[in-house]
Amino acid sequence: MAAEEVPATRWLTDDEQQAWRAYLRAHRELQVALDDDLAEFGMSLPEYELLSMLSEQEGGRARMSVLADLVVQSRSRVTHTAKRLEDRGWVRRERTPEDGRGVAIALTPAGRRTIEAAAPVHVASVRRNFIDLLTLEQVQCLHDAFAEVRAHLVPGARADDVIV
């Protein structure tokens, strides 16, 4: 029996390699900059993202599994993040009224005040460190490119989905 042929590796071209490395570096540096700007509120970017997504949910509450999907993190990571936010008094855990078995987290009044104070600083940071550096065409190209990547990676997602 002949050994199965392994397809040849399609190495990245120089231009592709440069684009990939530019993405990796910029992504990491942008996360550091956004984290730094949130430090005055005593929160990290993942904590901000969770609070922000929670603040947009009806009643300021959501099941942990829903939040995990929204912030694209594992449920265990969301649980750890929620615990830190709970320790600060920004969220509280609740049983879900739908089935009594699930766990939801709800934004507390202190959490709402914190996210409302941090949001303008975060948006200014996103603008200063990302959006305002690009042309409208570049922003649209980034949207289109990453929507395609997401549609490839997320079963059932489409490139024209609105991400909220």
N, C-alpha and C positions, 0 to 999 in steps of 0.2 A: 504494500500500500504506500502510495506516494505521500510524503509529508505535505500538509496543507500549506499553500503559499501565503505568506504574510505580506500584506500590501506594503509597498515602499512608503516610507515616511515622506510626507509632503512638508518639507522644511519651509519655514517662513522666509520670504524674500527679505532683502535688506530693508525695503520700505515697510513691509508688514511687521518686521521685528521692531523697527523704530516706532511704528504706530502703537504696537502692543506695549512696549516699554514706556512710552510717553503716557499711555492710559494708566498703567500701573502706578507710576510715580505720581502723576497728577492726582489720581484718586486717593492715594495715601496721604499726600501733602494737603489736599483739600479737607480730608477728614480731620487731620491734626489742626488745621486752621479753624474749622467749625467747632471742634472740641474746645480749643483755647478760648474762643469767644463765648462759649457757654459756661466756662469755669466760674465766672462771677456769680452765677446762679447756683453753683454747687451741683451741676449736673453734667453728664457726658452726652455726646451726640446720640447714642442708642437710647439713653433715658429720655432725652428731649423727644426723639422720634416716637417713643411709646406714649409719652404724655400727650403729644400733639395728635396722634392717631386716636387716642382715647377721647380727647376733647372734641373730636369731630363726630363721635358716635352718639346716637340718640341717648339722651339722659346722661352722657358722659360715662357710660359703662359698656363693657363688652366682655364676652367670654375670652378666656386666655387663648384658646385655639384660634379665634378670629384675629386677635391681636398678633399672634405669631405669624399668621398668614400675611397680615397687613405690613408688618415690619420685616418680613422675610428672615425670621430667626427661628431656631428650634423652640419648641415649647418649654424645654428645660431652661434655655437661656432667658426666655421671657419671664419665666417663673422667678429666676434669680434677680432679674432687673426689677420686677414688680416688688419683690421682697425689699430691695434697697429703697424703692420709692415709698413703700408702706412704712418702713422704719423712719422715713422723714416726714410722714404724715400727709403725703401727697396723693396716695390712693388707699383704698381699703378693699379687702377681699370680701366677696359675697357668694353665696350659693345661688345658682341660677334658678329663677322661679319656674322656668319651663319644665325642668326635670328634677331639680333638687340635688342632682349628682355633680353637675358641672361647676366649675369655678369661674367667676367673673371678677373683674376688678372695676372699681368705680373711682372716678376722680373726686377728691374731697374739695371743699371750698379753698383750702390752702393750696392744693394742687392746681386748681383752676387759676388762682391768683399768680402762682409761679409760672405756669405756661403762658399766661397772658403778658407777664412782664418779660419773659425770655423771648417770646416770638418776634417782637420787632428787632431785637439784637440779632437773632438768628437769621432773619430774612435779610437784614442789612449785610451780614457776613456772607450769605449765599450770593447776594448781588455783587458785593465788592470782590469776592474771591472766585466767582464763577460766571454768573450771567452777564454782568456788565463788561466782561473781558471779551465777549464774543459778539459777532454780528447776529442779526435776526436769522440769517440764512444758516449760520453755524449752529445756533440753538435748534433750529428745525432739523438740520442734518443729524445732530446728536439724538434728538427725540426719535427720529425715524430709525436710526441705526440701533439704538438700544431697545426700541419697541420690537424690532425684528429679533434681536437676541432673546428678549424675554419670551416672545411667542415661541421660539425654538425650545426654550428651557422649561416653560411652564405648560403642562398639558392643558389643552383647552383654551389657552390664552391666544389672542389674535393681536397682530401688530397694530391694528386700529383701535384696540381697547383703550378706554380712558382709565388711567390708573389713579385711583383715589385712596 
